[in-house]
Amino acid sequence: MRERHSTLREQRRAETQRVIQAHAVRLFVERGYDGTTVNDVAAAAGVSAMTVYRHFPTKEDLVLVDQNGPLVAERIAATPAGQPLVRRIGSALVDSARTLTAGDDRLLLARLRLMISTPALRARHLDNHYVLQQAIVDGLGDEAADPDTAFHAAAAASACLAAMHTALVRWAKDDGRTDLPDLIAKAFAAAFGDITLRQEQSPHASR
């Protein structure tokens, strides 16, 4: 029973966070990032400013925070250990992009455009890069317990994230008309050649 209540709390928290972020991004697009306050977001979402800060400690977090890190870590953990690191990471990133764009990809597109066009968000975006890089290493679990292996994983993750960023910028310029997972896969192929992922090996590709 306790676990059920915990799950329900987490679901309510995630839904509240989603609603707040959706209203925030809409206002940032309509009024501009600098022209929108946290109080404006709270009023639009029907919550208090304190509730907004509970879910998003800073104004930048209203755009930057997402659940991609845990999603990628889950995908990494599910990949075969015998594959090259770049292929495992690439598969996980493509899979997570497929999951994210299966829902409201317009919200994802709006967030990405804000990240690209707003100086304060561009500066904080690098922090997100490191968080996602660490999530990838954490997803390897005991495999990355050795410092040298963790270093190699972090280096591979950083290279993959750089390639993915190129695909994300292209996707934003295309107004989301192209397929994001396919763009990311093409960016990996351009960067890593034959060692890159093969989408048919993904355990989630057929879902």
C-alpha positions as YAML, in Angstrom:
chain: A
units: angstrom
residues:
- id: 1
  name: MET
  ca: [0.00, 0.00, 0.00]
- id: 2
  name: ARG
  ca: [2.83, 2.36, 0.87]
- id: 3
  name: GLU
  ca: [4.45, 1.72, -2.52]
- id: 4
  name: ARG
  ca: [1.14, 2.47, -4.26]
- id: 5
  name: HIS
  ca: [0.81, 5.81, -2.46]
- id: 6
  name: SER
  ca: [4.42, 6.62, -3.35]
- id: 7
  name: THR
  ca: [3.74, 5.85, -7.01]
- id: 8
  name: LEU
  ca: [0.61, 8.01, -7.00]
- id: 9
  name: ARG
  ca: [2.54, 10.89, -5.44]
- id: 10
  name: GLU
  ca: [5.22, 10.58, -8.08]
- id: 11
  name: GLN
  ca: [2.59, 10.55, -10.84]
- id: 12
  name: ARG
  ca: [0.87, 13.64, -9.43]
- id: 13
  name: ARG
  ca: [4.21, 15.38, -9.06]
- id: 14
  name: ALA
  ca: [5.17, 14.54, -12.65]
- id: 15
  name: GLU
  ca: [1.80, 15.77, -13.95]
- id: 16
  name: THR
  ca: [2.06, 19.02, -11.98]
- id: 17
  name: GLN
  ca: [5.55, 19.53, -13.32]
- id: 18
  name: ARG
  ca: [4.39, 18.86, -16.88]
- id: 19
  name: VAL
  ca: [1.51, 21.35, -16.61]
- id: 20
  name: ILE
  ca: [3.71, 24.07, -15.13]
- id: 21
  name: GLN
  ca: [6.38, 23.59, -17.80]
- id: 22
  name: ALA
  ca: [3.84, 23.61, -20.64]
- id: 23
  name: HIS
  ca: [2.40, 26.93, -19.45]
- id: 24
  name: ALA
  ca: [5.88, 28.37, -18.91]
- id: 25
  name: VAL
  ca: [7.08, 27.48, -22.40]
- id: 26
  name: ARG
  ca: [3.88, 28.83, -23.95]
- id: 27
  name: LEU
  ca: [4.31, 32.17, -22.15]
- id: 28
  name: PHE
  ca: [8.02, 32.35, -22.99]
- id: 29
  name: VAL
  ca: [7.16, 31.89, -26.67]
- id: 30
  name: GLU
  ca: [4.31, 34.41, -26.60]
- id: 31
  name: ARG
  ca: [5.87, 37.12, -24.42]
- id: 32
  name: GLY
  ca: [9.57, 36.37, -24.56]
- id: 33
  name: TYR
  ca: [11.70, 34.72, -21.90]
- id: 34
  name: ASP
  ca: [12.79, 37.98, -20.27]
- id: 35
  name: GLY
  ca: [9.26, 39.38, -20.46]
- id: 36
  name: THR
  ca: [7.73, 36.53, -18.44]
- id: 37
  name: THR
  ca: [8.07, 36.17, -14.67]
- id: 38
  name: VAL
  ca: [7.73, 33.12, -12.47]
- id: 39
  name: ASN
  ca: [4.60, 34.73, -11.01]
- id: 40
  name: ASP
  ca: [3.16, 34.89, -14.53]
- id: 41
  name: VAL
  ca: [3.82, 31.18, -14.95]
- id: 42
  name: ALA
  ca: [2.29, 30.36, -11.57]
- id: 43
  name: ALA
  ca: [-0.87, 32.32, -12.40]
- id: 44
  name: ALA
  ca: [-1.24, 30.63, -15.79]
- id: 45
  name: ALA
  ca: [-0.76, 27.16, -14.26]
- id: 46
  name: GLY
  ca: [-3.14, 27.87, -11.38]
- id: 47
  name: VAL
  ca: [-0.55, 27.25, -8.68]
- id: 48
  name: SER
  ca: [1.48, 29.36, -6.27]
- id: 49
  name: ALA
  ca: [4.93, 30.72, -7.09]
- id: 50
  name: MET
  ca: [6.22, 28.53, -4.24]
- id: 51
  name: THR
  ca: [4.87, 25.45, -6.02]
- id: 52
  name: VAL
  ca: [6.64, 26.48, -9.21]
- id: 53
  name: TYR
  ca: [9.92, 26.86, -7.34]
- id: 54
  name: ARG
  ca: [9.39, 23.51, -5.63]
- id: 55
  name: HIS
  ca: [9.37, 21.82, -9.02]
- id: 56
  name: PHE
  ca: [11.73, 24.21, -10.84]
- id: 57
  name: PRO
  ca: [14.29, 25.86, -8.51]
- id: 58
  name: THR
  ca: [15.27, 28.46, -11.12]
- id: 59
  name: LYS
  ca: [13.52, 30.19, -14.00]
- id: 60
  name: GLU
  ca: [15.90, 28.50, -16.45]
- id: 61
  name: ASP
  ca: [14.80, 25.11, -15.15]
- id: 62
  name: LEU
  ca: [11.29, 25.78, -16.48]
- id: 63
  name: VAL
  ca: [12.73, 25.20, -19.94]
- id: 64
  name: LEU
  ca: [15.70, 22.94, -19.28]
- id: 65
  name: VAL
  ca: [14.40, 20.34, -16.84]
- id: 66
  name: ASP
  ca: [13.10, 17.09, -18.35]
- id: 67
  name: GLN
  ca: [13.10, 13.35, -17.74]
- id: 68
  name: ASN
  ca: [15.52, 12.49, -20.52]
- id: 69
  name: GLY
  ca: [18.36, 11.56, -18.17]
- id: 70
  name: PRO
  ca: [16.53, 8.68, -16.42]
- id: 71
  name: LEU
  ca: [15.09, 7.58, -19.76]
- id: 72
  name: VAL
  ca: [18.54, 7.38, -21.38]
- id: 73
  name: ALA
  ca: [20.01, 5.62, -18.34]
- id: 74
  name: GLU
  ca: [17.25, 3.00, -18.57]
- id: 75
  name: ARG
  ca: [17.96, 2.47, -22.27]
- id: 76
  name: ILE
  ca: [21.72, 2.20, -21.64]
- id: 77
  name: ALA
  ca: [21.17, -0.44, -18.97]
- id: 78
  name: ALA
  ca: [19.13, -2.50, -21.46]
- id: 79
  name: THR
  ca: [21.81, -2.56, -24.20]
- id: 80
  name: PRO
  ca: [24.08, -5.61, -24.64]
- id: 81
  name: ALA
  ca: [27.37, -5.18, -22.80]
- id: 82
  name: GLY
  ca: [29.35, -6.65, -25.67]
- id: 83
  name: GLN
  ca: [28.61, -3.79, -28.07]
- id: 84
  name: PRO
  ca: [30.97, -0.82, -28.53]
- id: 85
  name: LEU
  ca: [30.19, 2.05, -26.12]
- id: 86
  name: VAL
  ca: [29.38, 4.49, -28.91]
- id: 87
  name: ARG
  ca: [26.82, 2.07, -30.37]
- id: 88
  name: ARG
  ca: [25.22, 1.49, -26.98]
- id: 89
  name: ILE
  ca: [25.03, 5.19, -26.19]
- id: 90
  name: GLY
  ca: [23.84, 6.07, -29.67]
- id: 91
  name: SER
  ca: [21.07, 3.46, -29.53]
- id: 92
  name: ALA
  ca: [19.95, 4.76, -26.15]
- id: 93
  name: LEU
  ca: [19.85, 8.37, -27.33]
- id: 94
  name: VAL
  ca: [17.93, 7.51, -30.50]
- id: 95
  name: ASP
  ca: [15.48, 5.40, -28.49]
- id: 96
  name: SER
  ca: [14.90, 8.17, -25.95]
- id: 97
  name: ALA
  ca: [14.34, 10.68, -28.77]
- id: 98
  name: ARG
  ca: [11.78, 8.32, -30.29]
- id: 99
  name: THR
  ca: [9.94, 8.14, -26.97]
- id: 100
  name: LEU
  ca: [10.04, 11.90, -26.40]
- id: 101
  name: THR
  ca: [8.78, 12.75, -29.89]
- id: 102
  name: ALA
  ca: [6.01, 10.16, -29.67]
- id: 103
  name: GLY
  ca: [4.22, 12.53, -27.30]
- id: 104
  name: ASP
  ca: [3.99, 16.31, -27.58]
- id: 105
  name: ASP
  ca: [6.96, 17.02, -29.82]
- id: 106
  name: ARG
  ca: [5.82, 20.64, -30.29]
- id: 107
  name: LEU
  ca: [6.62, 21.29, -26.63]
- id: 108
  name: LEU
  ca: [10.03, 19.70, -27.11]
- id: 109
  name: LEU
  ca: [10.58, 21.81, -30.23]
- id: 110
  name: ALA
  ca: [9.56, 25.02, -28.43]
- id: 111
  name: ARG
  ca: [11.89, 24.22, -25.54]
- id: 112
  name: LEU
  ca: [14.75, 23.55, -27.91]
- id: 113
  name: ARG
  ca: [14.21, 26.82, -29.76]
- id: 114
  name: LEU
  ca: [14.20, 28.72, -26.48]
- id: 115
  name: MET
  ca: [17.47, 27.02, -25.48]
- id: 116
  name: ILE
  ca: [19.08, 28.03, -28.76]
- id: 117
  name: SER
  ca: [17.79, 31.62, -28.88]
- id: 118
  name: THR
  ca: [18.02, 32.71, -25.22]
- id: 119
  name: PRO
  ca: [21.52, 33.59, -23.93]
- id: 120
  name: ALA
  ca: [20.75, 32.65, -20.31]
- id: 121
  name: LEU
  ca: [19.46, 29.26, -21.42]
- id: 122
  name: ARG
  ca: [22.39, 28.62, -23.77]
- id: 123
  name: ALA
  ca: [24.75, 29.13, -20.83]
- id: 124
  name: ARG
  ca: [22.82, 26.68, -18.63]
- id: 125
  name: HIS
  ca: [22.39, 24.16, -21.44]
- id: 126
  name: LEU
  ca: [25.99, 23.05, -20.87]
- id: 127
  name: ASP
  ca: [25.02, 22.02, -17.34]
- id: 128
  name: ASN
  ca: [22.35, 19.76, -18.83]
- id: 129
  name: HIS
  ca: [25.00, 18.26, -21.10]
- id: 130
  name: TYR
  ca: [27.03, 17.20, -18.05]
- id: 131
  name: VAL
  ca: [23.94, 15.87, -16.26]
- id: 132
  name: LEU
  ca: [23.01, 13.72, -19.24]
- id: 133
  name: GLN
  ca: [26.61, 12.59, -19.64]
- id: 134
  name: GLN
  ca: [26.60, 11.42, -16.01]
- id: 135
  name: ALA
  ca: [23.25, 9.70, -16.49]
- id: 136
  name: ILE
  ca: [24.78, 7.72, -19.34]
- id: 137
  name: VAL
  ca: [27.73, 6.65, -17.19]
- id: 138
  name: ASP
  ca: [25.38, 5.78, -14.31]
- id: 139
  name: GLY
  ca: [23.28, 3.69, -16.70]
- id: 140
  name: LEU
  ca: [26.27, 1.41, -17.20]
- id: 141
  name: GLY
  ca: [26.11, 0.50, -13.51]
- id: 142
  name: ASP
  ca: [28.89, -1.77, -12.27]
- id: 143
  name: GLU
  ca: [30.46, -1.77, -15.74]
- id: 144
  name: ALA
  ca: [31.69, 1.78, -15.08]
- id: 145
  name: ALA
  ca: [32.89, 1.11, -11.52]
- id: 146
  name: ASP
  ca: [36.48, 1.11, -12.74]
- id: 147
  name: PRO
  ca: [37.81, 4.72, -13.08]
- id: 148
  name: ASP
  ca: [39.33, 4.07, -16.51]
- id: 149
  name: THR
  ca: [36.09, 2.57, -17.82]
- id: 150
  name: ALA
  ca: [34.12, 5.49, -16.40]
- id: 151
  name: PHE
  ca: [36.51, 7.89, -18.14]
- id: 152
  name: HIS
  ca: [36.09, 6.11, -21.48]
- id: 153
  name: ALA
  ca: [32.30, 6.08, -21.02]
- id: 154
  name: ALA
  ca: [32.24, 9.81, -20.22]
- id: 155
  name: ALA
  ca: [34.37, 10.57, -23.29]
- id: 156
  name: ALA
  ca: [32.14, 8.45, -25.55]
- id: 157
  name: ALA
  ca: [29.02, 10.04, -24.07]
- id: 158
  name: SER
  ca: [30.37, 13.55, -24.60]
- id: 159
  name: ALA
  ca: [31.15, 12.79, -28.26]
- id: 160
  name: CYS
  ca: [27.69, 11.30, -28.82]
- id: 161
  name: LEU
  ca: [25.98, 14.26, -27.16]
- id: 162
  name: ALA
  ca: [27.90, 16.69, -29.36]
- id: 163
  name: ALA
  ca: [26.70, 14.82, -32.47]
- id: 164
  name: MET
  ca: [23.16, 14.75, -31.11]
- id: 165
  name: HIS
  ca: [23.24, 18.49, -30.47]
- id: 166
  name: THR
  ca: [23.97, 19.05, -34.16]
- id: 167
  name: ALA
  ca: [20.89, 16.99, -35.03]
- id: 168
  name: LEU
  ca: [18.74, 18.90, -32.51]
- id: 169
  name: VAL
  ca: [19.74, 22.26, -34.00]
- id: 170
  name: ARG
  ca: [18.92, 20.98, -37.50]
- id: 171
  name: TRP
  ca: [15.56, 19.69, -36.26]
- id: 172
  name: ALA
  ca: [14.74, 23.09, -34.78]
- id: 173
  name: LYS
  ca: [15.68, 24.85, -38.03]
- id: 174
  name: ASP
  ca: [13.43, 22.41, -39.92]
- id: 175
  name: ASP
  ca: [10.54, 23.34, -37.59]
- id: 176
  name: GLY
  ca: [10.29, 19.72, -36.49]
- id: 177
  name: ARG
  ca: [9.28, 18.53, -39.97]
- id: 178
  name: THR
  ca: [12.03, 15.94, -40.16]
- id: 179
  name: ASP
  ca: [12.16, 12.80, -38.03]
- id: 180
  name: LEU
  ca: [14.31, 13.56, -34.98]
- id: 181
  name: PRO
  ca: [15.47, 9.99, -34.21]
- id: 182
  name: ASP
  ca: [16.49, 9.61, -37.86]
- id: 183
  name: LEU
  ca: [18.41, 12.90, -37.76]
- id: 184
  name: ILE
  ca: [20.26, 11.82, -34.63]
- id: 185
  name: ALA
  ca: [21.11, 8.46, -36.21]
- id: 186
  name: LYS
  ca: [22.47, 10.26, -39.29]
- id: 187
  name: ALA
  ca: [24.56, 12.56, -37.09]
- id: 188
  name: PHE
  ca: [26.06, 9.52, -35.36]
- id: 189
  name: ALA
  ca: [26.78, 7.85, -38.70]
- id: 190
  name: ALA
  ca: [28.52, 11.01, -39.93]
- id: 191
  name: ALA
  ca: [30.61, 11.26, -36.75]
- id: 192
  name: PHE
  ca: [31.43, 7.61, -36.08]
- id: 193
  name: GLY
  ca: [30.91, 5.73, -39.34]
- id: 194
  name: ASP
  ca: [30.56, 1.96, -39.15]
- id: 195
  name: ILE
  ca: [30.90, 1.83, -35.37]
- id: 196
  name: THR
  ca: [27.68, 3.75, -34.87]
- id: 197
  name: LEU
  ca: [24.32, 2.29, -33.88]
- id: 198
  name: ARG
  ca: [22.15, -0.04, -35.87]
- id: 199
  name: GLN
  ca: [18.56, 0.85, -35.09]
- id: 200
  name: GLU
  ca: [17.28, -2.65, -35.67]
- id: 201
  name: GLN
  ca: [19.31, -3.85, -32.66]
- id: 202
  name: SER
  ca: [17.44, -1.54, -30.29]
- id: 203
  name: PRO
  ca: [15.27, -3.50, -27.85]
- id: 204
  name: HIS
  ca: [12.70, -0.67, -27.90]
- id: 205
  name: ALA
  ca: [12.60, 0.09, -31.62]
- id: 206
  name: SER
  ca: [9.51, -2.01, -32.31]
- id: 207
  name: ARG
  ca: [7.47, -0.61, -29.43]
...
